[in-house]
Amino acid sequence: MLHRRFVLITGLLAGSGCVSSDPTSEAEPSDDSPVESVAESVAESAATVSTAATITLDARTAACKLDPRVVVGVVSVETCVGADLFFRDSFGGNGRTCATCHPVAHNLTIDPQFIATLPPTDPLFVAEFNDDLKDLEKPRVMHRFGLILENVDGFEPDPTTHFVLRSVPHTLSLSTSVTRPPGSPNPPFDRTGWSGDGAPDAGALRDFMTGAIRQHYTKTLARRPGRDFQLASDLELKHIDHYMRQTGRTNELALGTVVMSDSRAEAGRQSFLGVGCDLCHGNAGANSGASNFNFNTGVESSRNPALAAFPHDGGFGTTANPDGSFGNGQFNVPPLIESVDTGPFFHTATSVVGAPAHNTATANTIEEAIAFYTTNAFSTAPDGFQIGLSATQIDNVGRFLRGINAAFNAQIAITRPHPLGPPSMIPCSRQRLPREGMSNPCSPSGCQCHLRRPPGSPSQRPRMRWNSPFLGEGRWGAAP
């Protein structure tokens, strides 16, 4: 019933992270109290943190050619190199990488529960222990709501006052969700970030990395290329762009052909189609037709009251508004299939008020996010309309989205490429040899393993660990 093609890249190439607790009950760290012991700990590991930035692209490419996942055809060399740059290169900056805000273990995003599990030395908290970067973030807001400081409308006149606070969107299924609508402004070439104009320069997906380095990787707020960070080269941007387009889904679900076996989920699917959710989220994705649009749905007017003292977010563009924001008030449509396990659901901490159910100060579940669209805030917004869902129907639509999310997650795991095939020579750790199914041609300079089918077990998948120079350790036959 599900028409799709899946590519499992992210889980194969990197990992980190965990989860826990109520965001509003966490202790709120001070915005201006760096911890001396943390600073000392970070200083001691500075050499290790910056190691990835000293690795040449040729060295990464050579290592990826030997990586087992490349050798057996699970991913291409270009994808492997792009993933390594994305997850591990700090580009000469403050220690942050893309994985700081897009960790694999938390579905390529972060939220207050995940943030609460991180050690105080994590680069995410660099504003809390580095005096040069004390204004890079708003730590109390980041811990409580998971919001990151972004200078989306430029760093002038002052990056500490000319900013917005945004949640971290996941980076799955980008190949299906960044297509610019015909006739819309160009640049931006692609629709990226919460407002669709998140990338600098030409505004293409590949340019998003340039913006991320300037915004988040810098050693000081002066943001001097070559001193505070190193910008990615054209070829590095090409590899990163390629990797980002390979994660998650690479095409759309044919939602009209789907029938959910669970009666409540099926009722939710019918409600989803019947009340107009698919007008913006065609096939439960991010597109209307074949393009990714921006809309003003009233989210910014519904942000949590605790954020009242911070600048308003004007969304797409740079038009100055009376409230001090910049933009036309429109924000980008994210894909829904991934949404259940990849919240946050909105660009800011969004309150739900006046819904039939799931009213809350901050929407943190898919049901709460659905409930927002039954409120006056949405129906009276410039691009809003009346959506009449009862409390039961809200839960049913949530059940439907949870169902297709689970089905797609399972299909990704089921269709993971099988490692058996022609014997391949792959790098592995000497300490783990010999093992069943492997020969052991080790030498003082290293060792390699010849993968072969264990005798007498033609259908058995060999369980084999690897230790790749850049991509860490993993196991075939189990999640890497």
Secondary structure, 3 states (H helix, E strand, C coil): CCCCCEECCHHHHCCCCCCCCCHHHCCCCCCCCCCHHHHHHHHHCHHHHCHHHHCCHHHHHHHHHHCHHHHCCCCCHHHHHHHHHHHHCCCCCCCCCHHHHCCHHHCCCCCHHHHCCCCCCCHHHHHHHCHHHCCCCCHHHHHHHCCEEECCCCCCCCCCCCCEEECCCCCCCHHHCCECCCCCCCCCCECECCCCECCCCCCCCCHHHHHHHHHHHCCCCCCCECCCECCCCHHHHHHHHHHHCCCEECCCCCHHHCCCCCHHHHHHHHHHHHCCHHHCCECCCCEECCECCEECCCCHHHECHHHCCCCCCCCCCCCECCCCCECCCCEECCCCCCHHHCCCCCCCCECECCCCCCCECCCCCHHHHHHHCCCHHHHCCCCCCCCCCCHHHHHHHHHHHHHHHHHHHHHHHHCCCCCCCCCCEEECCHHHCCCCCECCCCECCECEEEECCCCCCCCCCCCEEEEECCCEEEEECCCC
